[in-house]
């Protein structure tokens, strides 16, 4: 089973503005499934990922309590990298 990696971002980051495309491609080249996922997306089942890597969660400071809750919830379901 290959790794499923969520690159946690924020909803305001457009695909053309991401600076982590090279990281995603490197993960894919090593057989991982890598996908950008906004941390605020309530529809995401974070347990579907083997790893969640915090990357461009640039708006976390605007919703610090919600972000802290999200961190705890994700860490309870999967491996959170850069907690």
HUDA-V336266 format. One record per helix or strand. SS is the DSSP state (2 for helix, 1 for strand). FROM is the first residue (numbers start at 1). TO is the last residue. If there is no record, write none. Layout:
ss=SS from=FROM to=TO
ss=SS from=FROM to=TO
This chain:
ss=1 from=4 to=9
ss=2 from=15 to=17
ss=2 from=21 to=29
ss=1 from=33 to=38
ss=2 from=46 to=48
ss=1 from=51 to=56
ss=2 from=60 to=77
ss=1 from=79 to=81
